[in-house]
Amino acid sequence: MVSIYYYEQGELLKAEGKEHLERIATEKIFWIDLMRVSDDEMLSIERAFNFDSKQLQAENLLEHNARFYESDDMAFISANFITMSHGNFESTPVSLYLLDNALISERSAELTSFDETIKKMYRNKKAFQSGSDVLEGILETKVDVDSDFIENLAREIATISRTLSIDHSVNKEQMLYKISEYQEATTMSRDSFIDKQRVVSALLKCDVFENKQRFRILIKDINSMLEYTSFIFMRLEFLQNTVLGLIDIDQNKTTKIFTIVAVVFMPPTLIASIYGMNFRFMPELNSHYGYPMALGLIVASSLLTLLLFKMKKWI
């Protein structure tokens, strides 16, 4: 899908389809958003703006910073955006081409940051007059979206922690799986912040933007969120250790019960074994009270063992 954003007599307009490139002057276009485009559609965009995307990507791989490439008349940015697909977090690559006044974005998935940027663009047209304004808006929105995600994640972790402290009968195995999911989500978010940090740092060094104050503020926001993700990692590790400790306690309780049962039945087993021996001369065999006496010894030995455990406060 090819979405073209341009101004006509001060009015923000949108056209979809590569065929509109023939009727819209390129100097009026400030953003072209490409999502799952075909080779033919990409070729039409390249001809209209006179650039080669494959060559730019190949040259970018040769650079020390593979996230940013700058030439005399354009800047190429490669970034990864985190998306949710079928309940799993995935990293979606996004290519951004800034050519003079126009921004060309190429992606393969629906991204919340792009949708939110479009909404902002229609609400405040004065803030989005060029491709560089759109690029700044996309990066700022992406950081905001990731920040909201991290904050929601922190609230969910706090809820689990409170649940664990109140209700000890929760399924601890399921809780460990949940903690593992939170760790993976936090890792993906941290990678996204680091990726944007590298991109914004590169943009601060380039000559495309005259006012770089927004990028300086954005770098501070990213650094603060990186510190916050470190705190979340520590909290998840603490919560994981707590759950593992509670699991060990439950297992020790079970082992303790089996141990007590085994020890309690050891004296009766010994007595029964003695009187189960098939010797011919055993005094109790001819006694009228031999059988009740053996049963009494068995019961008494069990009770004495339990009493000893109770006195030692082992049970």
N, C-alpha and C positions, 0 to 999 in steps of 0.2 A: 504494500500500500504506500502510495506517494502522497503526502500531505504538504501542501504549499501554503505558507503564510506570507502575506504581503499587504502593503498599504496602498489604497487607491483613494486619492483625494482626502487623505487623513482618516480614512475608515479602514479598520482591520478586517481583512477578508481571508477566507480559506478556500482552497481549491484542491480537489483530490484527483490524481491521475497525471501521468506524464504528458498527456496531450495538451495540458494547460500551459506547459512551458513555451509552446509556440506563440501563444497570445499574450503572455505576461512578460513584461520587460524584466530582465534579470536584476536591474538596479532597484526595482521595486520589491523584490523578494528579499526577506531577511532571515527566513528559516524554511528549510525543507526537511521534513521528518520522514525517514524511510524505515518501514517495518516489513520484514520478510519480502524484500523486493527481488524480482527476477534479474537475471544478468542483462536482459534487454532494457529494463527500467533503469538499472544502474548506469548502463552505457549512455542512455539519454541524458541523465543528470551530468555525467562526466563531460559530454559534448557541450552542454549548455553552459557549464562553468569552467570548461577547459582545464581539467585535471584528471589524473589517473590514480584511482584509489588503490589498485593492486601495487603499483610502483611505490606509492607513498608508504603503504604498509611494509613492503619489502625493505625500503630505505630506513624505516623506523626501527626495524629489527636490528639493524647494524649500529644504531645509536646506543650510547651507554645507558641512557634513560629510555627504556622502551615504552614509556607512557606518553612521551611528548616529542614531537618533531616540529621544527620551525624552519621555514624558508623565507625568501624575500617577500613573497606575496600571500603566504598562507601559513596556517598552523594546523597540525594534525595531532589529535589526542586520542589515546586508547585507554579505556577505563572499564572496570568490571562493576556491574550493578547486581545486587542481591535480589532474587525473586523467590516466591513461594510457588512450587509446582507439585501438585498431588501430595500435599502435606510435607514436602521436603524442600529444604532451602537449596537453591541453585545459584551459581554465578553466571550472569549473562554478559558477554562482551559487548561493548558499545564503542563505535567509532565516531568521532566528531571532527568534522572538517570546517575550519573557519577561514573563509575566503573573503577578504576585505569586509564587506558589510553583511555577508550572508553566512549562515551556519547550516551545515548539512550533517544531520545525525543519522546514523545507520545502526539498527538494532533488530533483534530477532524475537523479541517477546514484549508483552505488555508490561510497562513499568509505571509504578505509582508516581515516581518523581516527575516523569514526563507529563502524565495526566494533570498533576497538581500545578506544574509550570504553565500548562495551557490555560488552566482556570485563572491563575494569577495574571496571565497575559491579557485576558479579556477584562479582568477587573481593573487593571492599572496599565492602560496602553502606553502611557508616557514613559513607564519604566522599561518598556521593551520596544526600542526603536531600531535596534540593530542585532546582528547575529551574536555579537559579543555580550549584549545584554541577556539574550536567551541562554547563552552558555553559562553565564554567572548565575542566572536563575535556576537552571537545571542542577548545577552543583550545590547551590544553597539548599534547594528543595530536597535533594538527595541526602544531604547531611541532616536536615530536619527530620526526614522520614526515618532514617536510621536511628536518630536520637530518640524519636518517639517509640520506635520498636524496642530499643534498649531499656527505656523507662518502663514500658509495659512488661518487659521480661523481668525487670527487677521487682515489680509489684507481684508478679506471679510467684517468683522465688520467695518473696516475703510471706505470701499466703501459705505456701508449702511449709515454710519454717514454722509458722504459727500453728498450722494443723498438726505438725509433728510434735510440738511441745504440748498440745492439748490432748490429742488423741493418739495413744501409743498402739492402738489396734489397727492402724492403717497398714495397707499392703506395702511393706518396705521394699519388696522386689520391684513393684511397679514404680515406686518413688525413685529408685536408682535409675531405672530406664528414663524417667522423666528428667532427672538431673543430667543424665548423659545427653539428652536432646537439647537441654538448655545450654550445656557446655558447647555443643556443636553450633548452635545458633549464635552464641556469643563470639565464638571463634570466627564465624563467617562475617559477623558485623564488624569485628575488629579488623579483619582483612579488608573489608570495604572502606573503613575509615583510613587505614594506612594507604590504600590505593588512592583515595581522594586527596590525602595529604601530599602524596608524591605529585599528583596532577596539579594541585593548587600551587605547590612550591615551584613547579616548572613554569606555571603561568605568571607567577610573580616576577620571574626573571626575563620573560619575553617582552617585546616592544609593542605587542598588539594592543594592550590596554593602557590607556592614559591614567585613569583613576584606579589604583590598585588597593584602595582602602577596604573595599568589600572583601577582597581576597585575604587581606591581613586579619580581618575579623573572623573570616571563615576558618583560617588556620588555627586561631585561638579556640574556636568552637570544637574543631576536630581534636585538638590536643586535650581539651577538657574531657571529651567523650572517650578518648583512649585511656585516660586515667580512670574514668568511671568503669570501663570494661575490665580493667585490672582489678578493681574492687569487686566487681561481680564474679570474676574468676575465683578470687579468694573466698567469697561468700559461698559459692557453689562447692568449692573444695571442702570448706568447713562443714557444710550441710551433708556432703557425701560421706565424710568421715564420721559424722554423727549417726547417719543411717547405718553405716557399716558397724559402728560400735553397738548400736541397739540390736542389730542382727546377731552379733557375737554374744550379747547378753542373753538373747532368746535361746540361742544354741547351747549356751552354758547351763541355762535353766533346765533344758531338756536332758542334757548329759548328766546333770546333778540328780534328776529324778531317777534315771536309769541306774546311776551309781548307788543311790540310797536303796532302791528295790533290790539290787544285787547283794548289797551288804546285809540287808535285813534277812534275806533268805539264806545267807551262808551258814549261820549256826543251825537252823532247822535241817538244812541239807546234810550237814555233818552228822547230826544226831540220827537222821533217817538212814544215812549210809552205814553208821555203826551198827544199828539194829537190823539192818538189811543184810548183814554178813551171815553166811550160812555155816557157822561153826556149830558143832554138836553140843559143846558144853558152854552155855550162856545162862547165867543165873536167872535172868529176867524171863527166860522162855517158859519156865515152870511156875512163875509167879502169877497169881490171880489178877494182880493189879499192874502187870507189866505193860500191857497195851495202853491203858489210861495214863500211866506214868510217862511213857514215851511221848504221847500226844501233849501232855502237860509240859514236858521239857521243850518240845518244839514251840508251843505257844509262848512259854515264858522266855525263851531265848530271843524270839522275835520282839516281844514287848520290851525286854531289857535293852536290846539294840536301839529300838526307837526312842526309849527313854534317854539313853546315852546321847543320841543325836540331838534330842531336845535340850538336854542340859548344856551341851556344847554350842547350842544355837546354830546348828548346821541346817536345821529345818524350821 
